Amino acid sequence: MTSPLLLLLLVTTAQATPDADGDGVCDAVDACPGYDDNLDQDLDGRPDDCDICPLLPLNPDADGDGVCDPVDACPGYDDLADADGDGIPDGCDNCPLEPDSDYDGICDTLDICPGYDDNLDQDGDGDPDDCDLCPQLPLNPDADGDGICDPVDACPGYDDNLDMDGDGEPDDCDICPQLPLNPDADGDTVCDPNDVCDGYDDTLDADGDGNPDDCDPCPLLPLDPDADGDGVCDPVDQCPGYDDTLDADGDGYPDDCDPCPNDVSDDSDGDGICDSADLCPGGDDYLDADGDGTPDDCDNCPDVADADQTDDDGDGFGVPCDCNDDSADVAVNTGAEVCDGEDNDCDGVTDNTPADLQTTWYRDADGDGYGDTDESVVTCFPPVSHSDEPGDCDDTNPTARPDGEEVCDGVDNDCDGDIDGKTCAKGGKADTGCGCDAAHPGGSLLLLSFFLPFLLGRRRVGAHSHPE
């Protein structure tokens, strides 16, 4: 059990040895008051917070300013001396008695380009680059005096600094100086609100009258003469004295000078009658020889009046001019006679067709379908016993004709000029006159071989009936 006296002694001793920074080192012997004396990285006996070089045990400080050499801001000078309080020790401060706000080494009172580095001067003209109009051109050319170097001047000859709409384009070179979007729908470099000829190029004005060519009635005449006031210049006015803009049928001809103001095609056949009222399109309405009201080119009987234009058979010729208009199945009066049993040209003669349109018929006496080439007639229809096929070499024998087959009969069956000359291969006779040899027996020999046994048998029977 601790005695009360001992406890009192301990308390009294603790109160008599204070440790303000709580580092366990009494204030009286504290090496670094206010900091922890126990922290000493370089183990040089100096607590880190009071050691000028906490990581270097020898504490190098060549200029003796109390700042360790590795972190000395102004080696060789006292880092603590800073008269102007700009953070740069006086010994290394170009302006020890005044500030250098942009840290370019030039005192503020002598600084040519405050806020920038006066040492940067590419063209060597003495003007620091950031305050030089032309940092790469020593003469700083600025012909229009707007403070913008000529090579980068956006609007040469004018003040680049004037920009009402703030679009980056100087007013004098801005097509719409008060409108930042520069609306120009037709691309003629004239701002839409100021465009004189919308949709066209305002800069084209051949006669210099202020009216762009595309909106100028007379683009080549500055006084724009227009005697009839229709907005069309006199030299190109289609209908002088009248309004060229009135064109009901849209054919390009003003109504007052259009022969057919309501007819687009006007008078396509040139007979002076508008197409919409033309009786005979493509023909001359004024030509009407028979006076029946139907122009000749559309009259089915132009020489005989026929107001009704009746054409019962539909052959294109009216009743008065058609010699046979009773049947719609017969086309007559076509102007050319053909072999059809009709009087086509209405001359009173049927089938008087030109010879080159008729057929040549050959006499066919034997009726085998082929006629005698030397006996012919030219008619529309075949006479009795005539054929349109020639070439019969024997018109008396029906077995002789061009398409016949040669047999051994003494007749030129195929009309090739050779009688029985090629019949062995066809099974003809081997008799005299057929031209066949024993190696190729003809039909007669075969026939004999067939009947010979029968004939010999009859002789034997006869021999028995008539004994010797």
FIMAR-441305 format. One record per residue (C-alpha): x, y, z. Coordinates in steps of 0.05 Angstrom, whole numbers, plus 5000, padded with zeros to 4 digits. Example, Ala and Ser with C-alpha at 12.3 -4.5 7.8 and 13.67 -1.06 7.14 Angstrom:
<nodes>
524649105156;527349795143;
</nodes>
This chain:
<nodes>
500050005000;502850674977;503451175032;499851845024;506452195032;509351844971;503252014928;503752744948;511052744928;509652454860;504152954845;508353534867;514153294822;509653234761;506953934771;514054204777;516453904708;511754164652;511653864579;507654364537;508253994470;506753314501;512552964469;514952664535;520753154540;520353674595;519954374570;526354554605;530354064562;525754054500;530254124437;524454314391;519054654432;512154584403;514053964362;515553244375;522753164395;522252414383;521852504306;528952504278;529452154210;536852294199;538552134272;542852744279;539852924347;535753494318;528153354316;525553374244;521253994254;527254394278;532354084232;533854504169;535553854133;531253314166;533752784116;541152984117;544852864183;550353374168;545253924154;549054244094;547655004090;553255314050;550656034054;548755964128;541756244118;538655674156;535855364092;538554684073;542354714008;537754223970;531854683981;535555353981;531655843935;537556313927;544155933939;549756393964;544656893991;540156954050;533556644031;530257004089;531857694061;525757904018;524758654021;518858683972;515658044000;514757733931;517457053953;523957153915;530057263961;533157943950;539757643928;536157313868;530757833856;531558283795;526858773829;528458693903;524659323922;518459223876;514358623851;514858223785;507658003779;508457573716;515157273740;518657423674;524657743710;522358443691;520158913746;512959113740;514859843729;519259643671;514959073644;513259193569;507858643566;504858573636;502057893650;506357563596;513657373588;517557973561;523257503542;519357183485;520557583421;520957153358;522057723308;526858093354;523358753346;523158903421;515758753427;514458133468;510657623426;504257653467;503858413458;506558423387;501458533329;505758113284;510157673328;513757373268;514358023228;519058553257;515959143220;508958973246;505159153180;498159403193;495859793131;488959963157;491360143228;486259713264;491459373308;491058723268;497258503230;495958493155;497357743144;491757573194;487258173180;480057893171;477558513136;483358883101;482259623094;477159643150;477059613225;476958883247;474859093317;467959323294;463258723300;456158913320;453258213318;459257883350;459857343298;467257433288;466457773220;468258523221;462158943203;464959213138;466158503112;459958203143;454058113094;449258163153;452958603205;447058603252;445057863245;450057363273;447656773230;448457163165;442256883129;443356873054;438456363023;440656472951;448056512966;449357162930;453057472990;447157953002;443757863069;436457623060;433358243093;437158673042;436358202982;433358572922;432257952879;430557362924;432956692897;437757002847;444557342847;443858072866;450958202844;449258092770;447058752741;449258812668;446159502656;448159782724;441160042740;440859732810;436059192789;439358502789;438958182720;434257622740;429158122767;430358652715;425258672657;430758962613;437358712640;441359042584;437559702583;438360152644;431860542631;427659902628;422860132571;416059792577;410960182534;404959732550;406659672624;406158912627;412958832661;416158572597;421558992566;419559272498;425258932458;422858252481;415458402486;411657842449;405158222444;406658972442;400859392467;397958812506;399358442570;404357892557;402857582625;395857372604;396256672575;389956262589;392255622554;399455672579;402455582510;407356162516;403356622471;399757212504;392257162495;391557802454;396557552403;394656812406;390056572349;387456042396;387956332466;384355742497;387655192457;394654962478;396354642412;393555242373;393055052299;397654442290;395754322217;396455052197;389755142164;387855742206;382855352248;384455232322;385254502337;379554502387;374854722330;378454362272;373653922231;379353542197;385653512241;391753442197;388053692135;385954372108;378954532132;378055042076;378754532020;371854242005;371054091931;363953821935;361654351985;358353852032;361554152094;366653602103;373853802084;376653402026;382053052069;376652772115;371152672062;369751942043;367152181976;370652851962;367852951892;360552801908;356753181961;354752722018;353053092082;351752442120;358352122099;354951442098;359550842089;355650192100;361349712088;366450122127;371650122072;372950862078;368951052015;362051352020;355851091986;356051581927;363151371909;362650631925;360050161870;358649621922;356949911990;351849382010;356248912049;360749092105;364548442092;366948682024;371949252021;371549581953;373850221920;380550151953;383750421889;387449781873;384249181840;385848501872;383747791855;377647721899;371747701851;370048431866;370549081826;375249401876;376750031837;369550121813;371450151740;366049661719;370949081709;371948531760;378948271774;382548661719;388548591764;395548751738;399048131712;404348161766;398848071818;395647481782;397746751782;401046331726;397245681714;400045081675;395744581635;395143931674;391843451624;393342811664;390943111730;397242911770;397843611802;403543841756;402744221691;406444281627;411544841634;410745031561;403245131564;401045671614;396146241624;396146831673;389446941707;386647091776;383346401784;385445721756;382245481690;379844751686;385444231683;390844721704;395744741762;400245271791;405944751795;410044671730;415044131711;410943551685;415343181634;409442771605;402743101615;399242511583;401642011636;399642121710;405441671732;410442161706;411142771751;416843131789;415142811856;414242111827;418241481846;422041141791;419940421775;421739941718;416040111672;419340461613;417041141639;421041721668;416841711732;420742261770;421942711709;429442721719;430842541646;433241821663;428241261647;428740651694;436040831708;436140751783;430840221797;434939621820;435739911890;428240031889;426439301875;425239381800;425638851745;432038511725;429438421653;432338771594;431339511595;431939591671;439539651672;440539161729;445838601732;445537881758;448738091824;442738531838;436538161813;430538581803;423238481819;421538041757;426837521775;424137491845;417137401817;419536831772;422936481831;416336511868;412036201813;417135701785;415535131834;408135201818;409335161743;413834551749;408634201792;403334301738;407933991686;408833371728;401233321736;400433411661;405332861648;401132391689;394832611654;397532561584;401931941582;406631841525;
</nodes>
